[in-house]
Amino acid sequence: MRTRLSRVGGRRIAAMPLTSSIPLTSGFIDEAELLAGRLLRVSGWTLDDPHRLLELQVDGRAIGPSACFRTYRPDVSAATGNPNRFLGFAQEYILAAASNASIDLSYNGHSIFSMKATITVLPDYPDLLGSDRVLGRDLIYSEGPPARIVTPEILALALQLPDPILDFGCGGCGPLRALLDAGRNVLGIEKSGSLAASGIPEDLRSLVTIYDGSFPMPFPDASFNSVLATEVIEHVPNYRAAIADIARVASRAALFTVPDNSVIPICAGKGLIPWHYLTGDHLHFFTQQSLTAAIKPHFEDVQVYRAPQLRIDGLLTYSNILAMCFKG
């Protein structure tokens, strides 16, 4: 979230995206961003010591920075004639969860930036925002958190599936809940003892079958008209058995979604990689071609989509490959 600052009664009040900088005695604040729902980053450039520049209060309580660092700004060096190319700075503050929190930033004892913000629950991998502890590989490349939301694109295709629907590997139950809210007939199934199973909301547990994760699933042939498998088969050790068993219990259709792994070579030149590749249980890496080849033996018609559309540092990419599959 970037902010534009406008004067109201002598103070600067947060509005919409930043269009002007805040002047300092020897520099400017260029951006104030709330990242990952919890991390407030204030950045710009200054000739002064950035560690003593700013003071932050949230709901009247002083918050110290979790990090302060210099950044590379050759443009500032050229404009000021200062040979130091690291005149940029950033201060980061890790904020506690709150609804409609009052955030106030002061400089030289005067308020220069005020805003209201809803500070969300902890994001995935919260320790990576700032921790005094050196984290081991086992704490990073571990089981991925279950999805609690569903994108509009996936939901739009899921709503085309005929009832009754089985949500295979329903985890955080984002798709399951969205389908229920749309008045659809849907049940879920999840592997026992998994992080995903522990993330099933209490009010939906009666709709979810918890089982050992083996195949066949505890359902007769053609128990459902369709099956939804969103972001799950890449985590199943025997993905071929999973696809075959989904086809067994689905009499008419299925929707599979997996990460669009073409993002890796597309973004490699920028040094970027999607967060979900940190999860140690991401076992299989599908392309559109390999996903289609795995599904084709079980479904006569496979229609492929890619969504959501994203631009990462100017590069056009897609988050997921979506395969809508039909029998006969």
VENVEN-V398494 format. One record per pair of residues at least 12 apart in sequence whose ideal C-beta (glycine too) atoms are under 6 Angstrom apart, sorted by the first residue. I is the first residue (numbers start at 1). J is the second residue. Records with the same first field share a line. If there is no record, write none. Layout:
I->J, J
This chain:
1->33, 34
2->17, 18, 31, 33
3->18, 32
4->16, 17, 18, 19
11->111, 114
12->112, 113
13->114
14->115
18->31
22->112
24->46
26->46, 47, 48
27->45, 46
28->44
29->44
30->44
31->43
34->117
36->123
37->120, 123
38->94, 95
39->92, 94, 129
40->93, 95
41->90, 92
42->91
43->90
45->73, 76, 87, 88
46->89
50->68, 89
51->68
54->91, 105, 107
55->106
56->93, 105
57->104
58->95, 101, 103
59->101, 102
63->93
65->91, 93
66->92, 94, 130
67->92, 130
68->91
69->90
70->86, 89
71->88
72->86
73->87, 88
94->129, 130
95->119
97->119, 121
98->119
99->118
100->116
101->117, 119
103->115, 117
124->145
140->278
141->280
142->280
143->195, 281
144->279, 281
146->171, 172, 196, 199
147->171, 172, 174, 231
148->172, 174
149->174
150->174, 175, 178
151->308
153->307, 308
154->230, 257
155->178
157->255, 322, 324
158->175, 228, 255
161->226, 253
162->225, 226, 252
163->184, 185
164->185, 224, 225
165->186, 226, 228
166->187, 224, 227
167->186, 188, 228
168->189, 227, 229, 246
169->232
170->188, 190, 208
171->196, 199
172->199
173->200, 201, 204
175->228, 230
176->188
187->207
188->207, 208
189->209
190->208, 210
191->213
192->210, 212
197->210
215->241, 245
216->245
217->245
219->249
221->248
222->251
223->249
224->249, 250
225->251, 252
226->250, 252, 253
227->246, 250, 254
228->255
229->256
230->257
231->257
234->258, 282, 284
235->281
239->284
243->294
247->298
252->327
253->326
254->325
255->324
256->323
257->320, 322
258->286, 321
260->306, 318, 320, 321
261->285
263->317
266->315, 317
267->312
270->313
272->312
288->304, 321
291->321, 323
295->323, 325
299->325, 327
300->328
301->326
302->323, 325
303->324
304->323
305->322
306->318, 321
